[in-house]
């Protein structure tokens, strides 16, 4: 049955050979990985620059969170829609368009005159990535036939694209050593140009694309439901935005219901729920979202911890997280082998087994003056666990749908990183903000000079670390005390964020353990899915 299922996988027109891989496979895969690299670098470069951005614009913690999640928000809200458009009208066209738009978006961010314009620029960058990123995995799946070769290609795509998100802070740190904060957004420009050229020359133009019409109404609903959900979560920690946050989250629930209704009734649904309800689809979708969101959230909080509390330079903070990239890249070959020999369930659980102690290490040891070994080890564990979990999740998602609908699966795979990253950055950022504000307010109340602190001053102190230190700089007499209190409060808030991350990862591991089948059962389910899809395909072609 498994060999029969492999024969059912369609080849990519005249661009593949009988072995089930494309011509010039190395160049094609390198082009797709470089495109994914551009998108992932954009996701993470802002984190290192957040303290400088906060000082430049005197920005609140909420504003910094919006800058940090702006790119992932744009990507998350658009991947399903753009993935469907690519499936229908041309994945290569979408990929090239994303590379083109990335360049002016990068310049808008680099020279933004205000934090609001910067957030808009980050959103535009995310929309460009939404065109490109789902297409890269979709093309890997379409060009490499089902089996070990596709698994290896996905493993390379996953590890390098995931590792590039970690390399972003390191490259940003190098730039910030000599240049202004906006320079970090220009890192992707030469890579985007090189990716455009390689994709244009080597990637096939049309590969098993769908003939179905695009559900544009469903696409618009998907954009607004994801955007309102992420923004609502991001704003909930801001006292003066709490009502707007509740309104956004309430609106997202209504939009989700409308989206589900639309997908149930549309002749050509954007997001076919018949595929989404498959166990080999929805379980790895949720589990992968938690894993990748945890990495994004840990990097978001960790970068600020290292610069605010540990007093690392931007370059040192970027170098500090490189073990995560090393872990992801080193385990890629092992992840592919384990998926083939032990199955996706085993490999995903192994990934969780590395991530859980990473959060415990952060919670118990990341304090002022902590030795780098505990910081580097935590990131190494986090990257290794992510590397093990990425390949089986992406492979299961893309293998459980027909090739003509792979944009839906690759879009969902991207949502693991993008929606998961947006939500968990917002959740961990909210925990950080609430924990910081509560602890600083407690210290102000316990201070013998509490009666002298005005409501306006207390608001500035509890708003964010950068606003507290900026206030301290204006009052040299109290500067040292304010900075120490801000560090202590930030540690308290970050510990709360790490605890939240641990709980969410534990829930993800429990989901995989209970709901995802073992190796043999998974192969049987893949056989069933492909048999169903082969039977439906002739009817849909009429």
JOVEN-V542858 format. One record per residue. SS is DSSP state (alpha for helix, beta for strand, coil for the rest). PSI is psi in degrees with one decimal (NA if undefined). D_CENTER is the distance of its C-alpha to the mean C-alpha in Angstrom with 1 decimal. Layout:
# JOVEN-V542858
ss,psi,d_center
SS,PSI,D_CENTER
SS,PSI,D_CENTER
This chain:
# JOVEN-V542858
ss,psi,d_center
coil,-42.4,35.5
alpha,-41.0,32.5
alpha,-35.4,34.3
alpha,-40.4,35.2
alpha,-39.5,31.7
alpha,-37.1,30.7
alpha,-24.7,33.6
alpha,-21.2,32.4
coil,125.1,29.2
coil,144.5,30.0
coil,159.1,30.2
coil,76.4,28.8
alpha,-133.5,32.1
alpha,13.2,33.9
alpha,-3.9,30.9
beta,163.3,30.8
coil,178.8,33.6
coil,-20.0,35.0
coil,-3.9,33.0
coil,20.1,29.9
coil,155.2,28.1
beta,159.0,28.1
coil,146.1,30.7
coil,47.4,29.6
alpha,-39.6,26.7
alpha,-43.7,25.8
alpha,-38.0,25.6
alpha,-47.6,23.7
alpha,-39.5,21.0
alpha,-38.6,20.9
alpha,-44.1,20.6
alpha,-39.3,17.6
alpha,-38.3,15.9
alpha,-37.9,16.8
alpha,-42.9,15.3
alpha,-35.2,11.9
alpha,-44.7,12.6
alpha,-46.5,13.3
alpha,-43.4,10.0
alpha,-34.8,8.0
alpha,-42.9,10.8
alpha,-30.0,10.6
alpha,-28.6,7.2
alpha,-10.8,9.0
alpha,-26.3,12.7
alpha,-27.7,13.4
alpha,-43.5,13.0
alpha,-33.3,16.2
alpha,-3.6,18.0
alpha,-45.9,17.6
alpha,-41.6,21.0
alpha,-39.4,22.7
alpha,-40.9,21.3
alpha,-41.3,22.4
alpha,-39.0,25.9
alpha,-36.9,26.2
alpha,3.2,25.7
coil,49.1,26.7
coil,149.0,23.6
coil,166.6,23.0
alpha,-35.3,20.1
alpha,-42.7,19.0
alpha,-40.0,19.1
alpha,-37.8,17.1
alpha,-40.6,14.4
alpha,-38.0,14.5
alpha,-42.3,14.3
alpha,-39.7,11.3
alpha,-2.9,9.3
alpha,-44.8,11.4
alpha,-46.1,9.3
alpha,-32.5,6.2
alpha,-49.4,9.3
alpha,-39.8,11.1
alpha,-46.8,8.8
alpha,-42.3,8.3
alpha,-12.6,12.1
alpha,-14.8,13.3
alpha,-38.2,11.9
alpha,-45.7,14.5
alpha,-50.0,17.3
alpha,-33.6,16.8
alpha,-40.9,16.3
alpha,-40.3,19.7
alpha,-40.0,21.3
alpha,-41.1,20.5
alpha,-35.7,21.9
alpha,-46.4,25.0
alpha,-9.0,25.7
coil,113.1,24.3
alpha,-35.8,20.9
alpha,-39.5,22.2
alpha,-43.4,23.1
alpha,-40.2,19.6
alpha,-45.0,18.2
alpha,-39.2,21.0
alpha,-40.3,20.6
alpha,-40.8,17.0
alpha,-38.0,18.3
alpha,-47.4,21.3
alpha,-26.3,19.6
alpha,-36.8,17.2
alpha,-55.8,20.4
alpha,-31.5,22.0
alpha,-37.9,18.8
alpha,-41.4,18.5
alpha,-35.2,22.2
alpha,-42.9,21.8
alpha,-43.5,19.3
alpha,-34.4,21.5
coil,27.2,24.6
coil,131.4,23.6
coil,-10.3,26.7
coil,163.6,25.0
alpha,-28.2,21.9
alpha,-44.4,21.9
alpha,-37.0,22.1
alpha,-44.1,19.3
alpha,-39.7,17.0
alpha,-42.2,18.3
alpha,-39.9,17.7
alpha,-38.4,14.0
alpha,-43.7,13.9
alpha,-39.4,15.9
alpha,-41.2,13.7
alpha,-38.2,10.8
alpha,-38.7,13.5
alpha,-42.1,14.6
alpha,-32.5,11.3
alpha,-29.4,11.6
alpha,-37.7,14.9
alpha,-44.2,14.2
alpha,-46.9,11.0
alpha,-27.4,12.1
alpha,-33.5,15.5
alpha,-47.7,15.1
alpha,-36.5,14.5
alpha,-41.7,17.1
alpha,-35.6,19.5
alpha,-45.0,19.1
alpha,-38.6,20.0
alpha,-34.0,22.8
alpha,-28.6,24.3
coil,124.1,24.4
coil,159.5,26.4
coil,135.4,25.6
coil,-164.3,26.3
alpha,-35.4,25.9
alpha,-40.1,25.4
alpha,-41.3,22.4
alpha,-41.9,20.9
alpha,-40.5,21.5
alpha,-42.2,20.0
alpha,-37.2,16.8
alpha,-43.2,16.8
alpha,-45.3,17.3
alpha,-46.3,14.6
alpha,-47.0,12.1
alpha,-43.3,13.4
alpha,-42.1,13.9
alpha,-38.6,10.7
alpha,-41.6,8.9
alpha,-30.4,11.8
alpha,-29.0,11.6
alpha,-28.8,8.6
alpha,-32.4,11.1
alpha,-23.8,14.0
alpha,-51.8,13.0
alpha,-34.2,14.4
alpha,-47.8,17.4
alpha,-38.9,18.2
alpha,-38.7,17.8
alpha,-39.6,20.2
alpha,-43.6,22.7
alpha,-40.9,22.8
alpha,-15.6,23.2
alpha,-32.2,26.1
alpha,-21.2,28.2
coil,177.2,26.6
coil,168.8,25.5
alpha,-33.1,22.1
alpha,-18.9,21.6
alpha,-25.9,22.0
alpha,-25.9,18.4
alpha,-9.0,17.3
alpha,-4.5,19.9
coil,-36.9,18.6
alpha,-13.5,17.0
alpha,-54.9,20.3
alpha,-35.2,22.3
alpha,-39.8,19.5
alpha,-39.7,18.9
alpha,-45.0,22.7
alpha,-41.0,23.1
alpha,-41.6,20.5
alpha,-46.1,22.3
alpha,-45.9,25.6
alpha,-42.3,24.5
alpha,-43.1,23.0
alpha,-39.5,26.1
alpha,-37.1,28.4
alpha,-24.4,27.0
coil,130.8,24.7
coil,147.1,26.8
coil,-38.9,27.1
coil,121.1,27.4
coil,102.6,26.3
coil,54.1,27.2
coil,158.8,26.0
coil,151.1,26.7
coil,-3.5,29.9
coil,150.5,28.9
coil,152.1,28.8
coil,132.5,25.5
coil,86.5,25.2
alpha,-36.0,24.6
alpha,-43.7,25.4
alpha,-36.9,22.7
alpha,-43.4,20.2
alpha,-41.1,21.2
alpha,-40.3,21.1
alpha,-37.7,17.5
alpha,-49.6,16.5
alpha,-32.2,18.4
alpha,-39.5,17.6
alpha,-41.6,13.8
alpha,-45.2,14.6
alpha,-36.0,17.3
alpha,-49.0,15.4
alpha,-44.0,12.6
alpha,-39.0,15.3
alpha,-44.2,17.7
alpha,-39.1,15.7
alpha,-27.9,15.1
alpha,-9.9,18.8
coil,-25.0,20.3
coil,-9.6,21.0
coil,116.2,23.1
alpha,-38.0,26.7
alpha,-1.8,27.7
alpha,10.2,24.8
alpha,-42.0,25.0
alpha,-44.3,27.0
alpha,-37.3,24.7
alpha,-44.8,21.7
alpha,-39.3,23.8
alpha,-42.4,24.8
alpha,-44.7,21.3
alpha,-37.1,20.3
alpha,-41.8,23.7
alpha,-36.6,23.2
alpha,-36.3,19.9
alpha,-44.1,21.9
alpha,-44.4,24.6
alpha,-36.3,22.4
alpha,-43.2,20.8
alpha,-42.2,24.4
alpha,-38.8,25.4
alpha,-45.0,22.6
alpha,-44.3,23.7
alpha,-43.9,27.3
alpha,-42.1,26.7
alpha,-27.1,25.0
alpha,-28.3,28.0
alpha,-19.3,30.6
coil,142.5,29.3
coil,-39.9,31.1
coil,83.5,28.1
coil,145.0,25.1
coil,-41.1,21.7
coil,94.5,20.1
coil,109.9,22.8
alpha,-17.0,23.0
alpha,-32.6,25.4
alpha,-40.2,22.7
alpha,-28.5,20.1
coil,-5.2,22.6
coil,137.5,23.1
alpha,-33.8,22.4
alpha,0.3,20.8
alpha,-56.9,18.3
alpha,-32.5,17.4
alpha,-52.8,17.5
alpha,-26.0,14.9
alpha,-48.7,12.7
alpha,-44.4,12.9
alpha,-42.8,13.1
alpha,-34.2,10.1
alpha,-40.8,8.1
alpha,-42.3,9.9
alpha,-52.5,9.5
alpha,-34.1,5.9
alpha,-36.0,5.9
alpha,-41.3,9.1
alpha,-46.2,8.2
alpha,-43.1,6.2
alpha,-40.8,9.2
alpha,-37.5,11.7
alpha,-39.4,11.1
alpha,-48.9,11.4
alpha,-41.3,14.6
alpha,-38.5,15.7
alpha,-41.2,16.0
alpha,-37.1,18.1
alpha,-46.6,20.1
alpha,-35.8,21.0
alpha,-39.3,22.2
alpha,-44.0,23.8
coil,-48.9,25.3
coil,-11.4,25.7
coil,31.5,26.6
coil,147.5,24.7
coil,168.5,24.8
alpha,-37.3,21.7
alpha,-44.8,22.4
alpha,-38.8,23.0
alpha,-37.4,19.8
alpha,-41.6,17.9
alpha,-33.3,20.2
alpha,-29.3,19.7
coil,2.9,16.2
alpha,-31.4,17.2
alpha,-28.0,18.2
alpha,-43.0,14.6
alpha,-41.0,14.5
alpha,-45.1,18.0
alpha,-44.6,17.3
alpha,-45.3,14.6
alpha,-39.9,17.0
alpha,-34.3,20.1
alpha,-4.7,19.3
alpha,-50.4,18.2
alpha,-38.9,21.9
alpha,-36.0,22.6
alpha,-45.2,19.7
alpha,-41.8,21.2
alpha,-40.6,24.6
alpha,-37.4,23.9
alpha,-41.0,22.4
alpha,-40.8,25.7
alpha,-39.2,28.0
coil,-19.2,26.6
coil,164.4,24.3
alpha,-37.7,20.7
alpha,-49.1,21.5
alpha,-44.9,22.9
alpha,-39.3,20.1
alpha,-42.4,17.3
alpha,-35.0,19.7
alpha,-39.5,20.3
alpha,-45.3,16.6
alpha,-34.4,16.9
alpha,-21.4,20.2
alpha,-35.0,18.7
alpha,-37.2,15.9
alpha,-49.1,18.5
alpha,-22.7,20.9
alpha,-45.4,18.3
alpha,-35.5,17.9
alpha,-41.2,21.7
alpha,-42.6,22.3
alpha,-44.4,20.3
alpha,-42.7,22.2
alpha,-23.1,25.6
alpha,-15.9,25.8
coil,89.1,23.6
coil,172.0,26.5
coil,130.8,28.3
coil,7.6,29.9
coil,138.2,27.8
coil,150.3,28.3
alpha,-26.6,25.6
alpha,-36.5,26.0
alpha,-27.1,24.3
alpha,-49.1,21.3
alpha,-39.7,21.0
alpha,-40.3,21.6
alpha,-43.6,18.9
alpha,-34.8,16.3
alpha,-44.8,18.0
alpha,-42.7,17.9
alpha,-46.3,14.2
alpha,-41.0,13.5
alpha,-46.0,16.3
alpha,-41.3,15.2
alpha,-41.2,11.7
alpha,-40.1,13.6
alpha,-36.3,16.1
alpha,-27.5,13.8
alpha,-50.3,11.7
alpha,-50.9,14.9
alpha,-34.6,16.7
alpha,-49.2,14.0
alpha,-40.5,13.5
alpha,-41.2,17.3
alpha,-42.7,18.3
alpha,-52.2,16.4
alpha,-26.1,17.8
alpha,-12.2,21.1
coil,5.8,21.8
coil,157.9,22.3
coil,156.0,24.7
alpha,-34.4,23.8
alpha,-17.3,24.7
alpha,19.0,22.0
alpha,-19.5,19.3
alpha,-35.0,17.3
alpha,-45.2,16.9
alpha,-43.2,15.6
alpha,-34.1,13.3
alpha,-39.5,12.0
alpha,-39.6,11.5
alpha,-39.2,9.8
alpha,-34.2,7.3
alpha,-27.3,7.2
alpha,-43.8,6.4
alpha,-41.4,2.8
alpha,-56.2,3.6
alpha,-42.7,6.6
alpha,-43.3,6.0
alpha,-43.4,4.0
alpha,-48.5,6.9
alpha,-47.4,9.3
alpha,-30.9,9.3
alpha,-41.5,9.3
alpha,-42.2,12.0
alpha,-49.7,13.7
alpha,-35.1,13.9
alpha,-37.3,14.7
alpha,-43.7,17.3
alpha,-41.7,18.7
alpha,-47.7,19.0
alpha,-47.0,20.8
alpha,-43.3,23.0
alpha,-41.7,24.0
alpha,-50.0,24.7
alpha,-42.3,26.8
alpha,-42.8,28.7
alpha,-40.4,29.6
alpha,-40.4,30.7
alpha,-37.2,32.7
alpha,-41.3,34.3
alpha,-37.5,35.3
alpha,-44.2,36.8
alpha,-37.6,38.8
alpha,-10.0,40.1
coil,142.7,41.1
coil,-19.1,44.9
coil,19.6,44.2
alpha,-36.2,42.1
alpha,-19.6,44.7
alpha,-9.8,44.3
coil,116.1,40.6
coil,164.2,40.3
alpha,-36.9,37.7
alpha,-40.9,36.2
alpha,-44.0,36.0
alpha,-37.1,34.4
alpha,-41.5,31.8
alpha,-38.4,31.0
alpha,-38.9,30.9
alpha,-6.3,28.6
alpha,-49.9,26.2
coil,166.4,24.2
alpha,-43.6,24.9
alpha,-37.0,25.3
alpha,-33.8,27.7
alpha,-44.8,29.7
alpha,-33.4,30.2
alpha,-39.1,31.1
alpha,-40.6,33.7
alpha,-35.8,35.0
alpha,-26.3,35.6
alpha,-15.8,37.8
coil,80.5,39.9
alpha,-30.9,40.6
alpha,-36.2,42.8
alpha,5.1,39.9
alpha,-47.6,37.2
alpha,-43.3,37.1
alpha,-40.9,37.2
alpha,-43.2,34.4
alpha,-40.2,32.1
alpha,-41.7,32.9
alpha,-38.1,32.3
alpha,-41.1,28.9
alpha,-47.1,27.8
alpha,-42.1,29.1
alpha,-37.5,27.4
alpha,-41.1,24.1
alpha,-41.9,24.4
alpha,-45.9,25.3
alpha,-40.4,22.3
alpha,-36.0,19.9
alpha,-39.1,21.7
alpha,-39.7,21.2
alpha,-42.7,17.4
alpha,-36.7,17.5
alpha,-41.9,19.8
alpha,-42.4,17.6
alpha,-42.7,14.8
alpha,-45.4,17.5
alpha,-43.1,18.8
alpha,-40.4,15.6
alpha,-38.0,15.1
alpha,-41.0,18.8
alpha,-41.2,18.6
alpha,-42.3,16.1
alpha,-40.9,18.5
alpha,-38.5,21.4
alpha,-47.3,20.0
alpha,-43.8,19.7
alpha,-40.6,23.1
alpha,-41.8,24.8
alpha,-21.0,23.4
coil,130.4,22.3
coil,162.7,25.5
coil,-175.6,26.8
alpha,-53.1,27.2
alpha,-42.6,30.5
alpha,-36.4,29.6
alpha,-43.9,26.3
alpha,-38.6,28.4
alpha,-42.4,30.8
alpha,-40.3,28.2
alpha,-41.7,26.9
alpha,-45.2,30.6
alpha,-43.7,31.0
alpha,-46.0,28.1
alpha,-32.8,29.3
alpha,-44.6,32.8
alpha,-45.3,31.9
alpha,-36.9,30.0
alpha,-34.0,33.0
alpha,-34.3,35.3
alpha,-32.2,33.5
alpha,-47.2,32.9
alpha,-35.8,36.7
alpha,-40.7,37.0
alpha,-21.9,34.1
alpha,-14.6,35.6
coil,NA,38.9
